[in-house]
C-alpha cells in the first residue's frame, strides 16, 4: 500500500465515528420522523400503520379543524416574522457597520456593545424582552408601558404581545418578538458587513473620489455591490434561524391569545409532547425541514458552482 493511500485510509478511519454518529442521530432520525409523519400514530402507544399523505392533507385542508386553522396562522406568522426580521437585521446591521467603518473613536467599545446580545441564548433574550414588553394592567403598568406613563406618553401605550388586533394576516403582537430577535442578531450582521467593508481596498475609494464620485455614489456603485455575497450569506443564516424559531417565542410570548404569536415550532412541540399526537407532530416537523431546505439547498448549489468556476 502506497504512502498516500495509507494516509487516506487513516484520515477516513479518523472521521468514520463522526460520519456514523451524523448518519444515525441526524439523517437516521430525520428518516424516522418522516416515517412517523406517514403513519397513524396518535397516542402514547406507537402505531406505524400506513396513512400516506393524509396527515399533510389535513394540515392544509379546511376539514382539518382547529389544527389546520392554527397551522395556517403559524405559516403567516412565520412569513411576516422572517420578512421583517431579515429587513431589520440587514438594514440596521449594514448601517452600524458603515458607522464603525468611519474609524470613530471608541470603536472597540461600540463593537462590543453591538455584539454582546449574541452571547445570550434565545431563552434569556425571550425572558428579558418579556419583562420589557409586559403590558401590565390598570395602575400596575410594567416595562415600556410604565416608562411611557412616567414621561406622559400614555397615548403610546398598548398591549404589545397580548394584542389580538391585526392588519390582514399580520398580527401586531408579532412586533415585540421581531424586535427582540432582531436585537440579538443585528450584531452578527454588523460584524459580517464590517469584515466585508474592511476587506475592500482603500485604493478603490480613493480612485472613485479622484474621479469626482460622492460618498453616496461610492457606496451605491462600488461598496454595496461588493457586499452582495455577504448579504446573501447573512440572509441564508438568518432566514433558516427565523424559519425554525422556537425558544425565543416560547419563552417570550408562547402561542399568544388566538395564536397571534404562534409559530410551527411551538405547534409541533405542543402537538407532539403535550398532546401525544406523534404523527401530526412529525408532519409539522417535516414541513419545517422542507421550509429550511428551500432556503439552504439553493444556496449550497450556488456556492458549489462558484467554487467549481473558481
Sine and cosine of phi, psi and omega as CSV:
sin_phi,cos_phi,sin_psi,cos_psi,sin_omega,cos_omega
0.00,0.00,0.77,-0.64,-0.03,-1.00
-0.93,0.36,0.32,-0.95,-0.02,-1.00
-0.89,0.46,-0.68,0.74,-0.02,-1.00
-0.90,0.43,-0.66,0.75,0.00,-1.00
-0.92,0.39,-0.62,0.79,0.03,-1.00
-0.89,0.45,-0.64,0.77,0.02,-1.00
-0.91,0.42,-0.61,0.79,0.04,-1.00
-0.91,0.41,-0.65,0.76,0.03,-1.00
-0.91,0.40,-0.65,0.76,0.03,-1.00
-0.89,0.46,-0.69,0.73,0.03,-1.00
-0.89,0.46,-0.67,0.74,0.00,-1.00
-0.89,0.45,-0.67,0.74,-0.01,-1.00
-0.91,0.42,-0.59,0.81,0.00,-1.00
-0.91,0.42,-0.63,0.78,-0.04,-1.00
-1.00,-0.03,-0.12,0.99,-0.04,-1.00
-0.85,0.53,-0.71,0.71,0.03,-1.00
-0.84,0.54,-0.65,0.76,0.02,-1.00
-0.91,0.41,-0.63,0.78,0.01,-1.00
-0.90,0.44,-0.69,0.73,-0.01,-1.00
-0.91,0.42,-0.69,0.73,0.01,-1.00
-0.90,0.43,-0.65,0.76,0.03,-1.00
-0.90,0.44,-0.69,0.73,-0.01,-1.00
-0.89,0.46,-0.62,0.78,-0.05,-1.00
-0.98,0.20,-0.81,0.58,-0.17,-0.98
-1.00,0.06,-0.18,0.98,0.08,-1.00
-0.94,-0.35,-0.94,0.34,-0.09,-1.00
-0.95,0.30,-0.51,0.86,0.06,-1.00
-0.90,0.44,-0.72,0.70,-0.01,-1.00
-0.96,0.27,-0.46,0.89,0.13,-0.99
-0.90,0.44,-0.69,0.72,0.04,-1.00
-0.89,0.45,-0.65,0.76,0.02,-1.00
-0.91,0.42,-0.65,0.76,0.04,-1.00
-0.89,0.45,-0.65,0.76,0.04,-1.00
-0.89,0.46,-0.64,0.77,0.03,-1.00
-0.90,0.43,-0.66,0.75,0.02,-1.00
-0.91,0.42,-0.60,0.80,-0.02,-1.00
-0.91,0.41,-0.34,0.94,0.00,-1.00
-0.99,-0.17,0.20,0.98,-0.06,-1.00
-0.94,-0.35,-0.06,-1.00,0.03,-1.00
-0.95,-0.33,0.46,0.89,-0.04,-1.00
-0.94,0.35,0.96,-0.28,0.01,-1.00
-0.67,-0.75,1.00,0.06,-0.05,-1.00
0.60,-0.80,0.00,-1.00,-0.05,-1.00
-0.93,0.37,-0.64,0.77,-0.04,-1.00
-0.98,0.21,0.79,-0.61,-0.02,-1.00
-0.87,0.49,0.63,-0.78,0.05,-1.00
-0.60,-0.80,0.97,-0.24,-0.07,-1.00
-0.99,-0.11,0.37,0.93,0.05,-1.00
-0.87,0.50,0.63,-0.77,-0.10,-0.99
-0.93,0.37,0.81,-0.59,0.07,-1.00
-0.88,-0.48,-0.14,0.99,-0.01,-1.00
0.91,0.42,-0.67,-0.75,-0.03,-1.00
-1.00,-0.08,0.30,0.95,-0.05,-1.00
-0.87,0.50,-0.67,0.74,0.00,-1.00
-0.89,0.46,-0.61,0.79,0.04,-1.00
-0.94,0.35,-0.65,0.76,-0.01,-1.00
-0.89,0.46,-0.66,0.75,-0.03,-1.00
-0.91,0.42,-0.56,0.83,0.00,-1.00
-0.93,0.37,-0.43,0.90,-0.07,-1.00
-0.94,-0.35,0.11,0.99,-0.05,-1.00
-0.94,-0.35,0.33,-0.94,0.01,-1.00
-0.94,0.33,-0.37,0.93,-0.01,-1.00
-1.00,0.09,0.04,1.00,-0.01,-1.00
-0.97,0.24,-0.13,0.99,0.06,-1.00
0.94,0.34,-0.58,-0.81,-0.06,-1.00
-0.88,0.48,-0.62,0.79,-0.02,-1.00
-0.88,0.48,-0.71,0.71,0.01,-1.00
-0.91,0.41,-0.65,0.76,0.02,-1.00
-0.90,0.43,-0.69,0.72,0.00,-1.00
-0.90,0.44,-0.67,0.74,-0.03,-1.00
-0.92,0.40,-0.58,0.82,0.06,-1.00
-0.89,0.46,-0.70,0.72,0.05,-1.00
-0.88,0.47,-0.66,0.75,-0.01,-1.00
-0.87,0.49,-0.66,0.75,-0.02,-1.00
-0.92,0.40,-0.65,0.76,0.06,-1.00
-0.91,0.42,-0.67,0.74,0.04,-1.00
-0.87,0.50,-0.67,0.74,0.01,-1.00
-0.90,0.44,-0.66,0.75,0.00,-1.00
-0.87,0.49,-0.78,0.63,-0.04,-1.00
-0.94,0.34,-0.63,0.78,0.05,-1.00
-0.86,0.51,-0.74,0.68,-0.01,-1.00
-0.88,0.47,-0.71,0.71,-0.04,-1.00
-0.87,0.49,-0.81,0.58,-0.07,-1.00
-0.96,0.28,-0.53,0.84,0.07,-1.00
-0.89,0.46,-0.71,0.70,0.02,-1.00
-0.91,0.42,-0.68,0.73,0.00,-1.00
-0.87,0.48,-0.72,0.69,-0.01,-1.00
-0.89,0.45,-0.74,0.67,-0.04,-1.00
-0.89,0.45,-0.69,0.72,-0.05,-1.00
-0.94,0.34,-0.76,0.65,-0.08,-1.00
-0.93,0.38,-0.78,0.63,-0.03,-1.00
-0.94,0.35,-0.64,0.77,0.03,-1.00
-0.88,0.48,-0.69,0.72,0.04,-1.00
-0.90,0.43,-0.67,0.74,0.00,-1.00
-0.88,0.48,-0.72,0.70,0.02,-1.00
-0.91,0.42,-0.63,0.78,0.02,-1.00
-0.90,0.44,-0.66,0.75,0.02,-1.00
-0.90,0.44,-0.64,0.77,0.04,-1.00
-0.89,0.45,-0.72,0.70,-0.01,-1.00
-0.93,0.37,-0.43,0.90,-0.01,-1.00
-0.96,0.28,-0.13,0.99,0.02,-1.00
-0.99,0.13,0.17,0.99,0.01,-1.00
0.85,0.53,0.72,0.70,-0.02,-1.00
-0.96,0.30,0.37,-0.93,0.03,-1.00
-0.95,0.33,0.65,-0.76,-0.03,-1.00
0.97,0.25,0.43,0.90,-0.04,-1.00
-0.84,0.54,-0.66,0.75,-0.01,-1.00
-0.87,0.48,-0.61,0.79,0.01,-1.00
-0.92,0.40,-0.74,0.67,-0.01,-1.00
-0.90,0.44,-0.64,0.77,0.01,-1.00
-0.89,0.46,-0.64,0.77,0.04,-1.00
-0.91,0.42,-0.66,0.75,0.00,-1.00
-0.89,0.46,-0.69,0.72,-0.04,-1.00
-0.93,0.36,-0.53,0.85,-0.03,-1.00
-1.00,0.06,-0.26,0.97,-0.07,-1.00
-0.83,0.56,-0.69,0.73,-0.02,-1.00
-0.84,0.55,-0.44,0.90,-0.01,-1.00
-0.92,0.39,-0.35,0.94,-0.01,-1.00
-0.98,0.21,-0.16,0.99,-0.01,-1.00
-1.00,-0.09,0.47,-0.88,0.11,-0.99
-0.99,0.15,0.31,-0.95,0.04,-1.00
-0.89,0.45,-0.47,0.88,0.01,-1.00
-0.91,0.41,-0.73,0.68,0.02,-1.00
-0.89,0.45,-0.70,0.71,0.03,-1.00
-0.86,0.51,-0.68,0.73,0.01,-1.00
-0.89,0.46,-0.67,0.74,0.00,-1.00
-0.91,0.42,-0.72,0.70,-0.03,-1.00
-0.89,0.46,-0.74,0.68,-0.03,-1.00
-0.96,0.28,-0.34,0.94,0.14,-0.99
-0.91,0.41,-0.65,0.76,0.07,-1.00
-0.91,0.41,-0.68,0.73,-0.05,-1.00
-0.89,0.45,-0.67,0.74,-0.07,-1.00
-0.99,-0.15,0.18,0.98,0.07,-1.00
-0.88,0.47,0.84,-0.54,-0.11,-0.99
-0.96,0.28,-0.51,0.86,-0.10,-1.00
0.95,0.31,-0.06,-1.00,-0.01,-1.00
-0.45,-0.89,0.58,-0.81,0.06,-1.00
0.87,0.49,-0.80,-0.60,0.01,-1.00
-1.00,0.03,-0.10,0.99,-0.01,-1.00
-0.98,-0.18,0.93,0.37,0.01,-1.00
-0.97,0.22,0.44,-0.90,-0.04,-1.00
-0.73,-0.69,0.29,-0.96,0.14,-0.99
0.79,0.61,-0.74,-0.67,-0.05,-1.00
-0.89,0.46,-0.60,0.80,0.01,-1.00
-0.88,0.47,-0.63,0.78,0.05,-1.00
-0.90,0.43,-0.63,0.78,0.04,-1.00
-0.91,0.41,-0.70,0.72,0.01,-1.00
-0.89,0.46,-0.62,0.78,0.04,-1.00
-0.91,0.41,-0.63,0.77,-0.05,-1.00
-0.92,0.40,-0.53,0.85,-0.02,-1.00
-0.99,-0.16,0.17,0.98,0.11,-0.99
0.99,0.17,0.38,0.93,0.02,-1.00
-0.95,-0.32,0.81,0.59,-0.04,-1.00
-0.89,0.45,-0.41,0.91,-0.01,-1.00
-0.91,0.40,-0.35,0.94,-0.03,-1.00
-1.00,-0.02,-0.05,1.00,0.01,-1.00
-0.95,0.30,0.63,-0.78,0.12,-0.99
-0.45,-0.89,-0.05,-1.00,-0.18,-0.98
-1.00,0.09,-0.06,1.00,0.04,-1.00
0.80,0.60,-0.84,-0.54,-0.11,-0.99
-0.97,0.23,0.01,1.00,0.10,-0.99
-0.98,-0.19,0.02,1.00,-0.01,-1.00
-0.96,0.29,0.76,-0.66,-0.01,-1.00
-0.98,-0.19,0.06,1.00,0.01,-1.00
-0.97,0.25,0.33,-0.94,-0.05,-1.00
-0.45,-0.89,0.32,-0.95,0.14,-0.99
-0.91,-0.42,1.00,-0.08,-0.13,-0.99
0.92,0.40,-0.75,-0.66,0.02,-1.00
-0.99,0.14,-0.06,1.00,-0.01,-1.00
-1.00,0.01,0.87,-0.49,0.04,-1.00
-1.00,-0.02,0.81,-0.59,-0.06,-1.00
-0.91,0.41,-0.34,0.94,0.02,-1.00
-0.90,0.43,-0.29,0.96,0.05,-1.00
-0.95,0.32,-0.33,0.94,-0.08,-1.00
-0.83,0.56,-0.76,0.65,0.04,-1.00
-0.87,0.49,-0.58,0.81,0.01,-1.00
-0.92,0.40,-0.66,0.75,0.03,-1.00
-0.89,0.45,-0.67,0.74,0.02,-1.00
-0.89,0.46,-0.71,0.71,-0.02,-1.00
-0.89,0.45,-0.71,0.70,-0.01,-1.00
-0.91,0.41,-0.65,0.76,0.00,-1.00
-0.91,0.41,-0.65,0.76,0.02,-1.00
-0.83,0.55,-0.62,0.78,-0.04,-1.00
-0.96,0.28,-0.55,0.84,-0.16,-0.99
-0.93,-0.37,-0.02,1.00,0.09,-1.00
-0.89,0.46,-0.62,0.79,0.02,-1.00
-0.88,0.48,-0.59,0.81,0.04,-1.00
-0.89,0.46,-0.73,0.69,0.02,-1.00
-0.90,0.44,-0.66,0.76,0.03,-1.00
-0.86,0.52,-0.69,0.72,-0.02,-1.00
-0.90,0.45,-0.65,0.76,0.02,-1.00
-0.90,0.44,-0.72,0.70,0.00,-1.00
-0.92,0.38,-0.61,0.79,0.00,-1.00
-0.90,0.44,-0.66,0.76,0.07,-1.00
-0.88,0.47,-0.64,0.77,0.04,-1.00
-0.91,0.40,-0.66,0.75,0.01,-1.00
-0.90,0.43,-0.63,0.77,-0.02,-1.00
-0.95,0.31,-0.31,0.95,0.00,-1.00
-1.00,0.05,-0.16,0.99,0.01,-1.00
-0.99,0.17,0.84,-0.55,-0.02,-1.00
-0.85,0.52,0.70,-0.72,0.02,-1.00
-0.90,0.43,-0.42,0.91,-0.01,-1.00
-0.88,0.48,-0.54,0.84,0.03,-1.00
-0.90,0.43,-0.67,0.75,0.00,-1.00
-0.93,0.37,-0.67,0.74,-0.01,-1.00
-0.90,0.44,-0.65,0.76,0.02,-1.00
-0.89,0.45,-0.63,0.78,0.02,-1.00
-0.92,0.39,-0.62,0.79,0.02,-1.00
-0.92,0.40,-0.63,0.78,0.04,-1.00
-0.88,0.47,-0.57,0.82,0.02,-1.00
-0.98,0.21,0.00,1.00,0.07,-1.00
1.00,-0.06,0.18,0.98,0.01,-1.00
-0.97,0.26,0.68,-0.74,0.07,-1.00
-0.97,0.22,0.21,-0.98,0.00,-1.00
-0.89,0.46,-0.59,0.81,0.02,-1.00
-0.89,0.45,-0.70,0.72,0.01,-1.00
-0.93,0.37,-0.55,0.83,0.03,-1.00
-0.89,0.47,-0.72,0.69,0.01,-1.00
-0.93,0.37,-0.62,0.78,-0.08,-1.00
-0.95,0.30,-0.66,0.75,-0.15,-0.99
-0.98,-0.22,-0.28,0.96,-0.05,-1.00
-0.88,-0.47,-0.84,0.54,-0.16,-0.99
-0.96,0.28,-0.78,0.63,-0.04,-1.00
-0.87,0.49,-0.69,0.73,0.08,-1.00
-0.87,0.50,-0.56,0.83,0.01,-1.00
-0.96,0.29,-0.31,0.95,0.01,-1.00
-1.00,-0.03,0.05,1.00,-0.04,-1.00
-0.85,0.52,-0.67,0.74,0.05,-1.00
-0.87,0.49,-0.58,0.81,0.03,-1.00
-0.93,0.36,-0.65,0.76,0.05,-1.00
-0.87,0.50,-0.69,0.72,0.02,-1.00
-0.89,0.46,-0.71,0.70,0.02,-1.00
-0.88,0.48,-0.68,0.73,0.01,-1.00
-0.90,0.44,-0.66,0.75,0.02,-1.00
-0.89,0.46,-0.64,0.77,-0.01,-1.00
-0.92,0.39,-0.75,0.66,-0.03,-1.00
-0.90,0.44,-0.75,0.66,-0.02,-1.00
-0.93,0.36,-0.57,0.82,0.00,-1.00
-0.90,0.44,-0.68,0.73,-0.02,-1.00
-0.95,0.31,-0.47,0.88,0.09,-1.00
-0.92,0.40,-0.70,0.72,-0.06,-1.00
-0.93,0.36,-0.56,0.83,-0.04,-1.00
-0.94,0.34,-0.47,0.88,-0.01,-1.00
-0.92,-0.38,0.37,0.93,-0.03,-1.00
-0.86,0.51,0.68,-0.74,0.01,-1.00
-0.56,-0.83,-0.87,0.49,-0.18,-0.98
-0.88,0.47,-0.66,0.75,0.01,-1.00
-0.89,0.46,-0.76,0.66,-0.04,-1.00
-0.93,0.37,-0.63,0.77,-0.05,-1.00
-0.90,0.44,-0.68,0.74,-0.03,-1.00
-0.98,0.18,-0.44,0.90,-0.07,-1.00
-1.00,0.06,-0.75,0.66,-0.11,-0.99
-0.75,-0.67,-0.35,0.94,-0.17,-0.99
0.93,0.38,-0.41,-0.91,-0.02,-1.00
-0.97,0.22,-0.27,0.96,0.04,-1.00
0.97,0.25,0.26,-0.97,0.04,-1.00
-0.93,0.37,0.80,-0.61,-0.01,-1.00
0.92,0.38,0.42,0.91,0.03,-1.00
0.88,0.47,0.48,0.87,-0.09,-1.00
-0.93,0.37,-0.41,0.91,0.05,-1.00
-0.85,-0.52,0.34,0.94,-0.03,-1.00
-0.96,0.26,0.51,-0.86,0.06,-1.00
-0.69,-0.72,0.32,-0.95,-0.03,-1.00
-0.83,0.56,-0.55,0.84,0.01,-1.00
-0.88,0.47,-0.68,0.73,0.03,-1.00
-0.93,0.37,-0.67,0.75,0.03,-1.00
-0.86,0.51,-0.70,0.71,0.02,-1.00
-0.89,0.46,-0.70,0.72,-0.02,-1.00
-0.88,0.47,-0.75,0.67,-0.03,-1.00
-0.93,0.37,-0.63,0.78,-0.01,-1.00
-0.91,0.42,-0.69,0.73,-0.10,-1.00
-0.99,0.16,-0.80,0.60,-0.20,-0.98
-0.99,-0.13,-0.20,0.98,0.09,-1.00
-0.93,-0.37,-0.58,0.81,0.00,-1.00
-0.99,-0.10,-0.18,0.98,-0.02,-1.00
0.86,0.51,0.46,0.89,0.09,-1.00
-1.00,-0.09,0.98,0.21,-0.20,-0.98
-0.93,0.37,-0.61,0.79,0.00,-1.00
-0.91,0.42,-0.69,0.72,0.01,-1.00
-0.92,0.38,-0.65,0.76,0.05,-1.00
-0.88,0.47,-0.66,0.75,0.04,-1.00
-0.91,0.42,-0.59,0.81,0.04,-1.00
-0.88,0.47,-0.69,0.72,0.04,-1.00
-0.89,0.46,-0.64,0.77,0.01,-1.00
-0.88,0.47,-0.68,0.73,0.00,-1.00
-0.91,0.42,-0.62,0.78,0.04,-1.00
-0.90,0.43,-0.65,0.76,0.07,-1.00
-0.88,0.47,-0.65,0.76,0.04,-1.00
-0.88,0.47,-0.68,0.74,0.02,-1.00
-0.91,0.41,-0.61,0.80,0.05,-1.00
-0.87,0.48,-0.70,0.71,0.03,-1.00
-0.92,0.38,-0.63,0.78,-0.01,-1.00
-0.89,0.45,-0.59,0.81,0.02,-1.00
-0.87,0.50,-0.51,0.86,0.01,-1.00
-1.00,0.09,-0.69,0.72,-0.15,-0.99
-0.98,0.21,-0.71,0.70,-0.13,-0.99
-0.88,0.48,-0.73,0.68,0.05,-1.00
-0.86,0.51,-0.59,0.80,0.03,-1.00
-0.91,0.41,-0.66,0.75,0.03,-1.00
-0.90,0.44,-0.65,0.76,0.04,-1.00
-0.89,0.45,-0.69,0.72,0.01,-1.00
-0.88,0.47,-0.70,0.71,0.00,-1.00
-0.91,0.42,-0.65,0.76,0.00,-1.00
-0.90,0.44,-0.67,0.74,0.01,-1.00
-0.90,0.43,-0.60,0.80,0.04,-1.00
-0.91,0.41,-0.65,0.76,0.03,-1.00
-0.90,0.44,-0.63,0.77,0.02,-1.00
-0.91,0.42,-0.67,0.75,0.00,-1.00
-0.91,0.42,-0.58,0.82,0.01,-1.00
-0.97,0.24,0.00,0.00,0.00,0.00
